[in-house]
Amino acid sequence: MTTTGKGEPPDHIETADVECLENAVDVLRALDYRQGGAFSRDAVHVVKRVSLLLHWGAVPCALRARLLTVLADLHNLLGWTEFDIGRRIPARLRFDRALALATEAGNDGLVANICYRLGRLELHHDDVEAGLSHLRRGQAAADRSGSGRARAILTVNEAWALAKAGDERAALACLSEAESRFERADTWAAARPWEAFFGTTDMEAMRGTVLTELARTVTSRHSDEAIARLRDATGHYGVEMSRSLALTLIMLAQNHALQGDFDEAVRIGTEAVDLARGLGSARTKDRLAPLATLLRAHATDPASRDLLARIDAYRAEPVPCPANRRPSSTAVAAKPTHNPAQTPQPPQANT
């Protein structure tokens, strides 16, 4: 970010400055999707710059809510990266800060997204009650914002929470509602950056996720459809969504294991582990636990034992530490001399 000669923020903030910050957040978010949370910590530096602008720069009233939204979105992203590398308490603190800033900005759409992420944090740690509370608060914010996409995201995640609780009837009803909402996606306004990830492939993956959870908690008969949905999703995730692909492959392997098809479980599970090892994510490690349990309890062939050993070894490895990365090349200019809409180049991560 360009500063004055004394290293201080500029005296006056213009629209181009905010646009450049928004572009930087988009780059960091894309990097998180592609490589996992351990590779997106450069957002910390952008947080500091935006905070300086809000506290010391001359921000026109018309831009203040927009700049607050940038800062809230940054904390939201940082909360997600903390969650992804297995730091539950720092993640919660980031999300709480994001929620306060989004509320101050009057941005109900972002409030809804932060509540979704808070819900996911709690569901990952099997606190279904807390997860549902956040998701339902987010649904109210989504209704206020008029965002059909946000409402669909929250509703399908509520279905996942209910499936984790073993409430088959409520989970399927909630899933049906979310899919009904998503059928109207072509009438929705353009997606905001924090919710733009959610499309047709993600809805397929989420249906498969809910059914996978019901296969685990209620009856394995849900595995057949879960496999079909998850397989379809894996065919549409590209390298830009590598973490989502890895998580979907893990669930696909889990369903095959539930059905007793350990040859296919091993084939897909091996692909999932190979992909996950290239990500800076603790969530992929945690989500392998049910597959490892099934392999440990039922698999007797050498290939299954080999995959189990690989899973155990991978889960024992530390998540890549952000402090050990090469210096970032991310550059964010408050008063860019180039086109302010130009997207900054993403940081280079260790390979």
N, C-alpha and C positions, 0 to 999 in steps of 0.2 A: 504494500500500500504506500503510495507516495505521501510524504510528510513535508513539513517545512524544513528549512535548513537546520533547525535545532532539533529535529527528530520528533516534533510535535505534530498532532493531527492538523489538517487544514482548517482555516478559520470558517469556511462555509462549505456545506455539503450540498451537492447537486444530484439530480436524478441519475446522471451517468455514474457517479460514485456508488450509489446503491445498486444499480444494475450490475456493476462489476463484482460487487460482493455477492450478489445473488448467483452470478455465473460461477464464482468460486465454490459456493456451497454445492451447486449442481455437480461440479467436477468431483468433489470429495464424496458426495453421495454415490456417484457412479463407481468410484474406486472401492467403496465399501461393499457394494453389491457384487463386484467382480472378484475381490481379493479377501474380503473379510475384515472384521473390525480392527485387527492389529495393524492395518495398513492405512488407516484414515485419521490418525491422530493429529495431522496438520491442521485440523479444524480448530484446535486449541489456539493457535496463533491468530486465526481469523477472529475468533471470539474476542481476543484482547484488543484487536484493532477496532472492531465494531463498538465495543464497550467504551473505548477512548472517544470515538466519534460522538456517542450518545452523551457522554459526560462533559466533554470539553469542546466539541465542535458546535458550530452554529447550524442546528438542524431545523429547516423550515417545518412548520406545523404539518404541512401536507405530506412531508416525507417521514415524520417521526414514527407513525404507526408502521410504515413499510420497513424502516430500519429496525424497529422493535421485532417485527416478524422475522427479519434475517437473523437477529440474535437468538430469538426463540427457536428457529429452525436449526441453528447451529448447535444449541444445547440439546435439542431433540436428536440430532445426528450423533453427537458425542455420547448421549445416553445409550443410543443403540449400539455404538461401537464398544462402550464399556460392557454392555450386556453380552455382546458377541464374544468378548475375550474372557468372560466369566467373572466380571466384577459387579456383583449384584448391588451392593450399597452405593458405590459411585454412580452406577447407572441410575438408581432411583433418585439420587440427589440432582443429577443432570436433568432428568425428566421433570422433577418438581420445579426446577428453575425455569425450564422451558415453558411449563404450564403457566407459571406466574407471568412471564413475559408475553405469551400469546394472549392471555386474558387481558393484560394491560393494553395490548395492541387492538383488542376487540376482534381478534381473528378466530371465530368459532370453528372454521374448517381445520385450522392447525391445532386448536384445542382437541378436537375430535381425534386427530392423528396421534397426538401425544398420549391421549387416553388409551388408544389402541395399543401403543407400544408399552405403556405401563401394564396393560392387561396381558400382553405377551410375556413380559418379564415375569409376572406372577405365575402364569400358566406353565412356563418352563420349569419353575420350581415347585410345581404341583399344588399351588395355593389357588384352588379353583374359585373359592368364595371371593377372595380379593381380586382375582382376574375378572370375574363377572361384574364386580362393582365398578371397576375402571371401564370396562367395555360398555356398560349401560350408561355411565356418565358420558362417555364419548358419543353414544347414540343420540343423547339429548342435544349435545353440541352440534352433531351432524345435522340434526333436524333444524336447528336454529340457522345453520349456515346454508341450508338448502342443497348440500352436496349429496347427490345420490350415490356417488362412488364411495364417499366416506361411510355412508350408512350401510352399504353392501359389505364393505370391508369389516366393519364392526359386527354386523349381524352374522357373517359366516364364521368369525372368530368366536362369537358367543356359542355357535353350534359346536365348535371344537371344545370349548370349555364344558358344555353340557355332556358331550361325549366322554370327556375325561372323567366326569362324575358318574358315568354309566347311565345317564338318563336318555335312553334311546329315543323315546317318543318325542321329547322336547328337542333333542338335538336334530332329529330329522325334520321336524317342523321348522326349526330355525334355519336349517340348511335350505329348505324349500323356499322360505321367504327371501333369503339372500339371493338365490338363483333367479327368483322372480324379479327382484329389483334389478339384477344385473342384465336381464333381458332388455331393459330399457336404457342400456348404456349409450346407445346412439343418440339419445335425447339429452344426455348430460352435457354440462359446460366442460370446457377444456380442463383437464386434470391439473391440480396444483402440484408443484414439484414433489412434495412429500408423499403424495398418494398416486403419483403417475406410474409407479411400478405395477399397479394392480390391473391386470387385464384378463382376457379370456383364459390364457394359460394358467394364471394364478387361481382363477376360480375353479378350473379343473383340478389343480393340485390341492386346493383347499377341500373340495368334495372328497378327494381321495384321502386327505388327512383325517377328516371327520370319520369317514368309514373305517380307516385304519384304527382309529381310537376305539370305535365301537366294536371292531373285531377283537381288540385286546380286552375291553372291559365287559362286553356283553356276549357276543357270539361271533365265531370265526366265519359265519356265513357271509358277513359283510366284506370279506377279503376279495371275493371274485370281482365285485364292482370296483373296489378300491384299486386293485391291480390294473384294471382297464383304464381308470381315470388317471392314475399316476403314470402309467406307461405313456398315455397320450401327452401328459404334461412334459415328461422328459424329452419327448421328441420335438418340443417347441422352445425349450430354454436354450439360449445361446450362451456364449462365453461371458457376455456382459452380466449374466445372472448365475454365475458359477456356484455360488453358495446355495441358492434356491435349488439348482439342479442336484447338488450333492445331498441336500436334505430330502429331496423327493426320491432319489435313488435309494437312500437308506430305508425309507418307508416301504418302497416297492420290494426290496429284499426281505424286509420284515414280514410282509404279507405272504410271500412265497414260503418263508420258513413256517409261518402259522399253518399253512396248508400242507406242510410236510414235504414240500418240493425243495430239498436242500441243494440240489444241483443248481437250480435257477437262483436260489438265495445266495449261493456262493459266488456265482458269476456276477450278479448285479452288486452284491455286497463288496466284492473286490474292486469293481469299477468305482463304487462310491468312496471307498477308503483311498484309492489312488487319487481321486479328485480332491477329497477333503484334505489330504496331506499338503496340498499346495495353497490352502487357505489359512488365513490368520484367524481362525474361529474356534472357540471352545464349544459352541453349540453343536457343531457336527460331532464332536467327541461325546457329548452328553446324549445326543439323539441316537447314537449307536448302541446305547446300553440295552434296550429291549432286544435288538438283534443278537447281541452277545449272549444274553440270557437264554434265548431260544437255542442258539448254537451249543451252548454249554450243557443244556439239559437234554437235548435230543440228538444232536449230530454225533455220529460215531465214525464217519469216514475221514480219511486223511485230508481231503480238500477242505472240509468243514473245520477240522481242527486247525488247519493252517490259517484259514481266514480268522478264526477266533484269536489265534496268537497274534496276527497282524493287527486286529482291532485292539487287543489289550496293549500292544506295544505303542500304537498310535495314541491311544487315550492316555498313556503314561507320559507322553512327550509334552514339554511345556509349550504353551501358545507363544509364537514369536513375539518378542518384546519390542514395542515401538521405539524404545530408546536405542535399540541396536541397529536401527535402519540407517541407511545413508541419508545425509542432509536432504531435505525436501527441495524440489525445484519449483514448488508452487509460488506463483507471484500474483499478488492481488493489488491493484493500483486504485487508490481512492480518486485520483485525478489522472486517468489514463491518457497517454499521448496517442494511443492507438484507438481503434474502434471499441467503445466500451462494451458493446455486445459480444465482442470476440471471446470465445471460451478459453480460459487459461488452460495450459497443459497440466495433466495430472501429475502428482508426485511420483517419483520413481521408487518402487519398493524393492527390497532385497529379493533375489531369486534363489 
